[in-house]
Amino acid sequence: MDFWEALTLFARFVWPALLAWNIYLYRQIQFNNRELFDFKIGVAREYMNKNDMKEMFTDFEERIDKRLDQLFALFCNNK
């Protein structure tokens, strides 16, 4: 078998199988990425609703106000 016969064999039989396998893998990866994205969206919708966000930001604002008051008190007492 010389080089051109091997190349012809590769082009006729091996290359289409490799190409089909790569197409299959690409489609599976795209499907898995879409499923993962949908799962993340579902988790976000289920576990973090609007009331939780309001509560989280309210708690955050209260903590920031408390720390700022402590900081101002510290600066005022040092003068």
C-alpha positions as CSV (number, residue, x, y, z in Angstrom):
1,M,0.0,0.0,0.0
2,D,1.5,3.3,-1.0
3,F,0.9,6.7,0.3
4,W,-1.9,7.6,-2.2
5,E,-3.8,4.4,-1.4
6,A,-3.5,5.0,2.3
7,L,-4.7,8.6,1.8
8,T,-7.7,7.4,-0.3
9,L,-8.5,4.8,2.4
10,F,-8.3,7.5,5.1
11,A,-10.4,9.9,3.1
12,R,-13.1,7.4,2.3
13,F,-13.5,5.5,5.5
14,V,-11.7,7.0,8.5
15,W,-12.3,10.7,7.9
16,P,-16.2,10.5,7.7
17,A,-16.3,8.4,10.9
18,L,-14.1,11.0,12.7
19,L,-16.1,13.8,11.4
20,A,-19.4,12.2,12.5
21,W,-17.9,11.5,15.9
22,N,-16.9,15.1,16.3
23,I,-20.3,16.4,15.3
24,Y,-21.9,14.0,17.8
25,L,-19.6,15.2,20.6
26,Y,-20.3,18.9,19.7
27,R,-24.0,18.4,19.8
28,Q,-23.8,16.6,23.2
29,I,-21.6,19.4,24.6
30,Q,-24.1,22.0,23.4
31,F,-27.0,20.0,24.9
32,N,-25.2,19.6,28.2
33,N,-24.4,23.3,28.3
34,R,-28.1,24.2,27.6
35,E,-29.2,21.7,30.3
36,L,-26.8,23.2,32.8
37,F,-27.9,26.7,32.0
38,D,-31.6,25.8,32.4
39,F,-30.7,24.1,35.8
40,K,-28.9,27.2,37.0
41,I,-31.9,29.4,36.0
42,G,-34.3,27.1,37.8
43,V,-32.2,27.1,41.0
44,A,-32.0,30.9,40.9
45,R,-35.7,31.3,40.4
46,E,-36.6,28.7,43.1
47,Y,-34.1,29.8,45.8
48,M,-33.8,33.5,45.4
49,N,-37.1,35.3,45.1
50,K,-37.8,39.0,45.3
51,N,-38.6,39.0,49.1
52,D,-35.3,37.3,49.8
53,M,-33.5,39.9,47.8
54,K,-35.3,42.7,49.7
55,E,-34.4,41.1,53.0
56,M,-30.8,40.6,52.0
57,F,-30.4,44.2,50.9
58,T,-32.2,45.5,54.0
59,D,-29.8,43.5,56.2
60,F,-26.9,44.8,54.2
61,E,-28.0,48.4,54.6
62,E,-28.4,48.0,58.3
63,R,-24.9,46.5,58.7
64,I,-23.4,49.3,56.6
65,D,-25.3,52.0,58.7
66,K,-24.1,50.4,61.9
67,R,-20.5,50.2,60.7
68,L,-20.6,53.8,59.5
69,D,-22.0,55.0,62.8
70,Q,-19.2,53.1,64.6
71,L,-16.6,54.7,62.3
72,F,-18.0,58.2,62.8
73,A,-18.1,57.7,66.5
74,L,-14.5,56.6,66.5
75,F,-13.4,59.7,64.5
76,C,-15.5,62.1,66.7
77,N,-14.1,60.6,69.9
78,N,-10.5,61.0,68.7
79,K,-10.7,64.8,68.2
